[in-house]
Amino acid sequence: QMVGGVAVPQVVVPPPAPAPRRRAGYRVRYTDGTEEDDVAPHRVRTLDAERLGGVLFIDEAYDLEPEKNAVGAAIVGELMSAAEEHRDKLTIILAGYERDIEQKLFAYNAGFASRFSRVHFDDFDERELAAIFAMYCADTWRCSTRVALVA
């Protein structure tokens, strides 16, 4: 399957048992027919029944920038597949600045945006930030609550 002009892995084949030269990683076959040998295990994503049922949280998700980044495009392709195929078993949270998420991720592929519900959190104002800082000074940190007025 091609996602945004990038081939995404279709089948991951583990290294063969005994071979003249032992592979350090996996052989990955992409949906466009190309293959890559010796892919390090940490680069291979697996979703199996035992691992589903949780939350995948991606902070600053806009940094994937699939328009400018081939690796980001492949990750977005995988996220789209996972969001579609496992929607009842997997929660994916894309966190980041709303405008950047809209411009760098959702504008890249309309189908991507349709797989996610949006939850907006208002920014804290100065008064609220000062109150939070003062609370930490009083409860957790060792500082005067007046520091919150300068911070």
N, CA, C and O of each residue as an XYZ file, in Angstrom:
604
protein
N       0.847     -1.168      0.000
C       0.000      0.000      0.000
C       0.891      1.229      0.000
O       1.828      1.327      0.793
N       0.596      2.171     -0.895
C       1.358      3.405     -0.965
C       0.616      4.452     -0.140
O      -0.594      4.619     -0.289
N       1.323      5.141      0.709
C       0.737      6.187      1.524
C       1.517      7.459      1.241
O       2.689      7.576      1.599
N       0.855      8.410      0.596
C       1.523      9.666      0.287
C       2.770      9.474     -0.533
O       3.741     10.207     -0.348
N       2.779      8.498     -1.447
C       3.934      8.226     -2.281
C       5.031      7.458     -1.594
O       6.107      7.285     -2.166
N       4.796      6.991     -0.385
C       5.800      6.224      0.368
C       5.290      4.811      0.548
O       4.151      4.600      0.965
N       6.142      3.835      0.230
C       5.767      2.436      0.435
C       5.864      2.105      1.910
O       6.853      2.440      2.562
N       4.854      1.458      2.432
C       4.873      1.047      3.836
C       5.031     -0.460      3.916
O       4.645     -1.174      2.991
N       5.598     -0.954      5.017
C       5.823     -2.391      5.118
C       4.529     -3.191      4.987
O       3.507     -2.875      5.594
N       4.617     -4.232      4.173
C       3.484     -5.121      3.972
C       3.699     -6.396      4.769
O       2.792     -6.878      5.447
N       4.899     -6.934      4.681
C       5.218     -8.190      5.355
C       6.606     -8.058      5.973
O       7.534     -7.572      5.325
N       6.745     -8.479      7.193
C       8.049     -8.512      7.838
C       8.422     -9.970      8.004
O       7.707    -10.747      8.637
N       9.548    -10.323      7.426
C      10.001    -11.715      7.465
C      11.201    -11.790      8.403
O      12.204    -11.116      8.168
N      11.117    -12.607      9.473
C      12.274    -12.717     10.368
C      13.463    -13.343      9.650
O      13.296    -14.040      8.649
N      14.643    -13.095     10.158
C      15.818    -13.668      9.504
C      15.737    -15.195      9.454
O      15.205    -15.816     10.374
N      16.255    -15.792      8.402
C      16.225    -17.256      8.313
C      17.053    -17.877      9.429
O      17.999    -17.271      9.932
N      16.683    -19.087      9.804
C      17.388    -19.778     10.888
C      18.881    -19.892     10.575
O      19.590    -18.890     10.665
N      19.379    -21.062     10.214
C      20.807    -21.135      9.896
C      21.051    -20.628      8.474
O      20.397    -21.056      7.524
N      21.999    -19.716      8.355
C      22.366    -19.168      7.048
C      23.866    -18.976      7.045
O      24.483    -18.873      8.106
N      24.459    -18.927      5.867
C      25.909    -18.738      5.824
C      26.318    -17.455      6.558
O      27.304    -17.448      7.295
N      25.577    -16.398      6.361
C      25.845    -15.157      7.065
C      24.596    -14.813      7.869
O      23.520    -14.619      7.304
N      24.739    -14.741      9.149
C      23.592    -14.476     10.025
C      23.198    -13.003      9.940
O      24.047    -12.123     10.080
N      21.912    -12.733      9.710
C      21.408    -11.361      9.660
C      21.310    -10.791     11.069
O      21.006    -11.500     12.029
N      21.573     -9.504     11.165
C      21.462     -8.831     12.455
C      20.024     -8.421     12.740
O      19.656     -8.203     13.894
N      19.209     -8.315     11.690
C      17.847     -7.839     11.878
C      16.876     -8.569     10.977
O      17.047     -9.750     10.675
N      15.864     -7.854     10.558
C      14.792     -8.420      9.750
C      14.939     -8.036      8.290
O      15.617     -7.066      7.950
N      14.295     -8.811      7.436
C      14.123     -8.415      6.045
C      12.698     -7.886      5.955
O      11.747     -8.575      6.323
N      12.558     -6.660      5.464
C      11.242     -6.031      5.355
C      10.887     -5.912      3.888
O      11.663     -5.389      3.088
N       9.701     -6.406      3.541
C       9.156     -6.249      2.188
C       8.122     -5.151      2.215
O       7.171     -5.213      2.994
N       8.293     -4.130      1.366
C       7.360     -3.016      1.303
C       6.294     -3.303      0.253
O       6.451     -4.171     -0.606
N       5.207     -2.546      0.352
C       4.076     -2.795     -0.538
C       4.375     -2.442     -1.989
O       3.638     -2.860     -2.882
N       5.437     -1.684     -2.245
C       5.785     -1.370     -3.636
C       6.717     -2.416     -4.240
O       7.197     -2.248     -5.361
N       6.973     -3.500     -3.497
C       7.797     -4.592     -4.008
C       9.266     -4.501     -3.619
O      10.005     -5.463     -3.829
N       9.714     -3.390     -3.066
C      11.106     -3.277     -2.658
C      11.312     -3.987     -1.329
O      10.363     -4.238     -0.586
N      12.570     -4.307     -1.045
C      12.920     -4.983      0.207
C      14.096     -4.273      0.854
O      14.881     -3.594      0.192
N      14.195     -4.446      2.143
C      15.319     -3.900      2.886
C      15.825     -4.999      3.813
O      15.045     -5.592      4.559
N      17.129     -5.273      3.769
C      17.731     -6.308      4.609
C      18.319     -5.705      5.877
O      18.629     -4.516      5.946
N      18.460     -6.560      6.867
C      19.116     -6.209      8.133
C      18.503     -4.993      8.816
O      19.225     -4.125      9.307
N      17.188     -4.926      8.849
C      16.491     -3.847      9.543
C      16.552     -4.151     11.036
O      16.139     -5.221     11.483
N      17.065     -3.208     11.788
C      17.227     -3.406     13.230
C      15.873     -3.666     13.891
O      14.880     -3.032     13.535
N      15.827     -4.582     14.838
C      14.555     -4.917     15.493
C      13.817     -3.718     16.078
O      12.586     -3.711     16.106
N      14.556     -2.686     16.554
C      13.876     -1.524     17.145
C      13.140     -0.681     16.096
O      12.334      0.179     16.452
N      13.414     -0.923     14.799
C      12.725     -0.180     13.739
C      11.455     -0.874     13.265
O      10.727     -0.330     12.435
N      11.185     -2.056     13.777
C      10.030     -2.837     13.315
C       8.904     -2.718     14.331
O       9.096     -2.941     15.526
N       7.744     -2.368     13.838
C       6.554     -2.226     14.673
C       5.726     -3.497     14.572
O       5.471     -4.000     13.478
N       5.317     -4.002     15.702
C       4.422     -5.153     15.684
C       3.190     -4.825     16.505
O       3.286     -4.273     17.601
N       2.045     -5.166     15.971
C       0.793     -5.053     16.715
C       0.178     -6.434     16.728
O      -0.234     -6.946     15.687
N       0.115     -7.027     17.880
C      -0.551     -8.314     17.978
C      -1.633     -8.226     19.045
O      -1.717     -7.241     19.778
N      -2.434     -9.232     19.124
C      -3.597     -9.211     20.031
C      -3.188     -8.940     21.475
O      -3.932     -8.295     22.214
N      -2.022     -9.421     21.886
C      -1.592     -9.229     23.271
C      -1.230     -7.785     23.585
O      -1.310     -7.359     24.738
N      -0.831     -7.029     22.564
C      -0.393     -5.655     22.795
C      -1.498     -4.633     22.578
O      -1.308     -3.452     22.870
N      -2.620     -5.053     22.085
C      -3.705     -4.124     21.840
C      -4.503     -3.907     23.111
O      -4.433     -4.707     24.044
N      -5.258     -2.826     23.145
C      -6.072     -2.530     24.298
C      -5.501     -1.392     25.116
O      -5.986     -1.111     26.212
N      -4.485     -0.739     24.605
C      -3.870      0.347     25.350
C      -3.976      1.675     24.632
O      -4.823      1.878     23.762
N      -3.083      2.577     25.028
C      -3.058      3.930     24.489
C      -1.680      4.193     23.900
O      -0.658      3.918     24.529
N      -1.669      4.728     22.686
C      -0.436      5.182     22.052
C      -0.489      6.698     22.080
O      -1.325      7.303     21.409
N       0.400      7.320     22.855
C       0.417      8.771     23.021
C       1.623      9.314     22.284
O       2.758      8.933     22.570
N       1.378     10.212     21.329
C       2.474     10.812     20.559
C       2.457     12.313     20.820
O       1.607     13.037     20.302
N       3.403     12.765     21.627
C       3.499     14.187     21.938
C       4.240     14.883     20.798
O       5.126     14.302     20.172
N       3.868     16.120     20.540
C       4.438     16.897     19.440
C       4.365     16.113     18.140
O       5.338     16.043     17.389
N       3.208     15.526     17.882
C       3.000     14.662     16.722
C       3.252     15.380     15.404
O       3.597     14.743     14.409
N       3.086     16.690     15.384
C       3.321     17.458     14.159
C       4.766     17.350     13.685
O       5.053     17.622     12.519
N       5.689     16.953     14.582
C       7.087     16.779     14.188
C       7.279     15.624     13.204
O       8.346     15.500     12.603
N       6.275     14.792     13.035
C       6.369     13.734     12.025
C       6.481     14.331     10.627
O       7.125     13.744      9.759
N       5.874     15.471     10.399
C       5.909     16.205      9.135
C       5.982     15.297      7.914
O       7.000     15.285      7.222
N       4.934     14.543      7.635
C       4.981     13.583      6.534
C       5.219     14.204      5.161
O       5.712     13.526      4.259
N       4.882     15.458      4.988
C       5.100     16.135      3.702
C       6.588     16.288      3.397
O       6.996     16.224      2.237
N       7.402     16.492      4.444
C       8.826     16.768      4.280
C       9.734     15.630      4.733
O      10.947     15.683      4.529
N       9.149     14.600      5.347
C       9.958     13.588      6.016
C       9.449     12.188      5.639
O       8.340     11.807      6.014
N      10.248     11.442      4.910
C       9.837     10.101      4.458
C       9.561      9.171      5.637
O       8.621      8.378      5.585
N      10.351      9.254      6.681
C      10.118      8.412      7.848
C       8.797      8.810      8.506
O       8.008      7.952      8.902
N       8.565     10.110      8.618
C       7.301     10.594      9.168
C       6.111     10.132      8.340
O       5.067      9.780      8.890
N       6.268     10.130      7.009
C       5.192      9.670      6.128
C       4.905      8.185      6.359
O       3.746      7.770      6.373
N       5.949      7.397      6.538
C       5.749      5.967      6.805
C       5.056      5.758      8.147
O       4.192      4.890      8.276
N       5.434      6.549      9.140
C       4.803      6.433     10.463
C       3.333      6.818     10.377
O       2.481      6.148     10.961
N       3.028      7.895      9.650
C       1.635      8.310      9.474
C       0.847      7.204      8.781
O      -0.301      6.940      9.138
N       1.461      6.558      7.792
C       0.802      5.431      7.121
C       0.477      4.303      8.088
O      -0.607      3.721      8.034
N       1.418      3.998      8.969
C       1.196      2.955      9.969
C       0.112      3.369     10.961
O      -0.730      2.561     11.353
N       0.146      4.636     11.359
C      -0.878      5.125     12.278
C      -2.266      5.054     11.651
O      -3.241      4.701     12.314
N      -2.345      5.396     10.359
C      -3.638      5.314      9.663
C      -4.149      3.880      9.653
O      -5.323      3.625      9.921
N      -3.265      2.957      9.346
C      -3.662      1.543      9.321
C      -4.095      1.072     10.706
O      -5.133      0.428     10.853
N      -3.302      1.394     11.709
C      -3.626      0.961     13.073
C      -4.936      1.593     13.542
O      -5.755      0.927     14.175
N      -5.138      2.876     13.233
C      -6.365      3.560     13.647
C      -7.591      2.928     12.991
O      -8.661      2.859     13.595
N      -7.428      2.472     11.766
C      -8.556      1.865     11.057
C      -8.778      0.412     11.486
O      -9.899      0.019     11.807
N      -7.714     -0.371     11.489
C      -7.833     -1.812     11.744
C      -8.105     -2.154     13.211
O      -8.707     -3.187     13.502
N      -7.674     -1.306     14.120
C      -7.771     -1.627     15.553
C      -8.520     -0.546     16.329
O      -8.247     -0.324     17.509
N      -9.456      0.120     15.674
C     -10.149      1.257     16.302
C     -10.880      0.883     17.581
O     -11.079      1.739     18.444
N     -11.284     -0.370     17.725
C     -12.006     -0.769     18.936
C     -11.076     -1.296     20.028
O     -11.535     -1.615     21.125
N      -9.765     -1.393     19.741
C      -8.832     -1.954     20.714
C      -7.660     -1.040     21.037
O      -6.879     -1.330     21.944
N      -7.529      0.063     20.304
C      -6.353      0.913     20.448
C      -6.771      2.376     20.425
O      -7.521      2.795     19.543
N      -6.293      3.149     21.385
C      -6.529      4.586     21.417
C      -5.233      5.278     21.039
O      -4.193      5.041     21.653
N      -5.296      6.129     20.035
C      -4.122      6.880     19.584
C      -4.379      8.349     19.889
O      -5.378      8.919     19.451
N      -3.473      8.953     20.642
C      -3.586     10.366     20.979
C      -2.442     11.109     20.305
O      -1.269     10.828     20.547
N      -2.807     12.067     19.450
C      -1.824     12.931     18.799
C      -1.871     14.269     19.531
O      -2.845     15.013     19.412
N      -0.824     14.570     20.284
C      -0.800     15.798     21.066
C       0.122     16.808     20.394
O       1.134     16.453     19.790
N      -0.255     18.065     20.515
C       0.571     19.121     19.948
C      -0.245     20.370     19.719
O      -1.441     20.414     20.005
N       0.418     21.384     19.200
C      -0.264     22.629     18.910
C      -1.285     22.405     17.808
O      -0.988     21.809     16.772
N      -2.499     22.897     18.055
C      -3.619     22.641     17.145
C      -3.308     23.038     15.704
O      -3.547     22.263     14.777
N      -2.786     24.225     15.519
C      -2.497     24.700     14.158
C      -1.471     23.812     13.454
O      -1.628     23.494     12.275
N      -0.425     23.414     14.173
C       0.602     22.550     13.576
C       0.045     21.172     13.236
O       0.368     20.613     12.188
N      -0.791     20.620     14.119
C      -1.417     19.320     13.832
C      -2.263     19.429     12.563
O      -2.203     18.560     11.693
N      -3.055     20.506     12.461
C      -3.916     20.697     11.289
C      -3.091     20.852     10.013
O      -3.387     20.215      9.002
N      -2.055     21.698     10.058
C      -1.281     22.012      8.855
C      -0.284     20.935      8.461
O      -0.077     20.694      7.271
N       0.336     20.285      9.431
C       1.404     19.339      9.114
C       0.944     17.891      9.046
O       1.584     17.079      8.378
N      -0.155     17.546      9.722
C      -0.623     16.159      9.704
C      -1.935     16.014      8.947
O      -2.010     15.295      7.950
N      -2.963     16.699      9.424
C      -4.286     16.498      8.845
C      -4.383     17.029      7.423
O      -5.145     16.481      6.626
N      -3.642     18.070      7.077
C      -3.661     18.585      5.707
C      -2.925     17.636      4.758
O      -3.165     17.655      3.551
N      -2.040     16.818      5.295
C      -1.267     15.872      4.492
C      -2.162     14.811      3.868
O      -1.962     14.426      2.716
N      -3.144     14.339      4.621
C      -4.025     13.281      4.135
C      -5.386     13.441      4.810
O      -5.511     13.304      6.027
N      -6.402     13.733      4.000
C      -7.746     13.958      4.551
C      -8.251     12.725      5.299
O      -8.972     12.865      6.286
N      -7.893     11.535      4.855
C      -8.311     10.307      5.529
C      -7.718     10.184      6.917
O      -8.314      9.571      7.803
N      -6.553     10.761      7.105
C      -5.906     10.719      8.412
C      -6.735     11.509      9.423
O      -7.002     11.034     10.527
N      -7.134     12.710      9.038
C      -7.916     13.565      9.931
C      -9.244     12.921     10.310
O      -9.718     13.086     11.435
N      -9.844     12.190      9.376
C     -11.160     11.607      9.639
C     -11.111     10.467     10.653
O     -12.156     10.050     11.154
N      -9.938      9.961     10.961
C      -9.811      8.852     11.905
C      -9.671      9.319     13.357
O      -9.593      8.499     14.271
N      -9.641     10.625     13.562
C      -9.397     11.155     14.896
C     -10.479     12.146     15.299
O     -10.933     12.957     14.492
N     -10.885     12.065     16.568
C     -11.753     13.082     17.164
C     -10.846     14.152     17.738
O      -9.720     13.870     18.146
N     -11.326     15.347     17.767
C     -10.514     16.449     18.279
C     -10.989     16.859     19.670
O     -12.185     16.973     19.937
N     -10.004     17.075     20.549
C     -10.277     17.592     21.889
C      -9.367     18.802     22.049
O      -8.148     18.692     21.914
N      -9.956     19.941     22.333
C      -9.192     21.182     22.458
C      -9.072     21.572     23.931
O     -10.060     21.552     24.666
N      -7.872     21.924     24.353
C      -7.636     22.427     25.696
C      -7.190     23.877     25.583
O      -6.229     24.178     24.874
N      -7.873     24.770     26.270
C      -7.484     26.184     26.259
C      -6.142     26.355     26.951
O      -5.800     25.609     27.867
N      -5.383     27.355     26.496
C      -4.113     27.685     27.135
C      -4.393     28.316     28.498
O      -5.443     28.924     28.705
N      -3.445     28.167     29.421
C      -3.531     28.849     30.706
C      -3.220     30.325     30.491
O      -2.381     30.670     29.658
N      -3.892     31.194     31.237
C      -3.529     32.614     31.181
C      -2.465     32.868     32.253
O      -2.124     31.964     33.017
N      -1.941     34.100     32.309
C      -0.851     34.419     33.243
C      -1.247     34.183     34.697
O      -0.454     33.671     35.488
N      -2.456     34.551     35.038
C      -2.937     34.383     36.419
C      -2.959     32.904     36.802
O      -2.529     32.537     37.895
N      -3.458     32.060     35.907
C      -3.528     30.619     36.185
C      -2.131     30.014     36.281
O      -1.875     29.181     37.151
N      -1.221     30.429     35.388
C       0.155     29.920     35.447
C       0.832     30.335     36.753
O       1.542     29.535     37.362
N       0.619     31.578     37.186
C       1.201     32.048     38.450
C       0.654     31.240     39.623
O       1.391     30.922     40.555
N      -0.640     30.908     39.579
C      -1.247     30.115     40.666
C      -0.664     28.701     40.694
O      -0.394     28.159     41.766
N      -0.473     28.113     39.532
C       0.120     26.757     39.464
C       1.541     26.790     40.000
O       1.926     25.933     40.795
N       2.327     27.779     39.568
C       3.708     27.903     40.012
C       3.770     28.100     41.523
O       4.588     27.486     42.209
N       2.888     28.970     42.033
C       2.855     29.233     43.476
C       2.495     27.973     44.250
O       3.048     27.721     45.320
N       1.573     27.182     43.715
C       1.184     25.934     44.371
C       2.391     24.984     44.465
O       2.616     24.365     45.504
N       3.165     24.875     43.368
C       4.353     24.016     43.415
C       5.382     24.560     44.395
O       6.029     23.787     45.100
N       5.542     25.873     44.448
C       6.479     26.463     45.410
C       6.069     26.126     46.840
O       6.918     25.833     47.682
N       4.794     26.168     47.106
C       4.305     25.922     48.465
C       4.309     24.438     48.824
O       4.602     24.078     49.964
N       3.983     23.567     47.849
C       3.778     22.145     48.152
C       4.962     21.235     47.819
O       5.227     20.278     48.546
N       5.661     21.518     46.749
C       6.642     20.567     46.238
C       8.064     21.133     46.234
O       8.995     20.499     46.731
N       8.217     22.315     45.674
C       9.541     22.923     45.566
C       9.839     23.718     46.830
O       8.941     24.012     47.619
N      11.070     24.051     47.006
C      11.457     24.892     48.130
C      11.794     26.284     47.585
O      12.946     26.605     47.293
N      10.756     27.081     47.463
C      10.941     28.453     46.982
C       9.803     29.312     47.519
O       8.765     28.804     47.943
N      10.016     30.587     47.492
C       8.961     31.504     47.925
C       7.881     31.564     46.870
O       8.174     31.547     45.675
N       6.646     31.633     47.295
C       5.539     31.744     46.333
C       5.616     33.057     45.560
O       4.984     33.191     44.512
N       6.380     34.027     46.059
C       6.548     35.294     45.350
C       7.342     35.115     44.069
O       7.257     35.950     43.169
N       8.114     34.037     43.970
C       8.877     33.759     42.748
C       7.927     33.641     41.562
O       8.294     33.987     40.440
N       6.716     33.158     41.798
C       5.731     32.985     40.726
C       5.417     34.315     40.059
O       5.039     34.343     38.888
N       5.568     35.421     40.788
C       5.280     36.725     40.216
C       6.327     37.165     39.211
O       6.035     37.963     38.320
N       7.537     36.658     39.342
C       8.621     36.998     38.406
C       8.725     35.977     37.282
O       9.082     36.331     36.158
N       8.422     34.728     37.564
C       8.538     33.678     36.577
C       7.493     33.902     35.516
O       7.402     33.126     34.565
